[in-house]
């Protein structure tokens, strides 16, 4: 399974902070979940020849229309290409949030007509729940958005949440990020993904147990002792100690917290922050303050986090 994560500061999309939200009471997560996101169109994951590149297609482009007709999955694309018999096709493409048009003629191959690109219509992986809101059954996870093949967000058509557990851990080391090896437990859907934003994914999920805590306002968060909740073995959610080394309230890329893992148990299990831990809730002074989002490649004991208020603002949408 693909793991959704960010390494260091690379490729994170920026969104300006839209003020500080009022404090809420949320249940901190820490549990991993299986995620399946279906694209609003099909994503170009690889160009298999020079013709698509000369026509203007790029890896990460999302094909949403062919000759003016909407396409949602790879089967529809294949059918349109086969029906063309080599005639030029006009592709409506989404790239970095902008719509554009590309004309490309399919090529005759031993396997039939082909565009010369590899595409897919969905992406799956494992991420970590940041919070559950018992008032409306909603959740937030990851603390960053999901992209596929490019820097732009994956345009979401629909998505589902599945129960999961951690089957194994690849320990992180300097220069080599580790990873949680997640396993989906059956096919039963336990939630829906409704939004994919630079500050996380959001949706609804089955009720989660736990005590609700108050969210911290940005100006309450300070350097010093804190904890993170993470699921790094089986289905067990555990709390581990960290230090908030620095606070960056105005960082436009949502690298608001610099973290240092200090917990000896977590260090022995994972080496620090690893792929799949994105979204792990951070608590300080009894309040939910944010989520883990990044690991530093050169030092897996350190990483970044996002303010919880930034996640909640992305969930609600920013006021004008």
Order of alpha helices (4+ residues) and beta strands (2+ residues): beta-beta-beta-beta-alpha-beta-beta-alpha-beta-beta-beta-beta-beta-beta-beta-beta-beta-beta-beta-beta-beta-alpha-beta-beta-beta-alpha
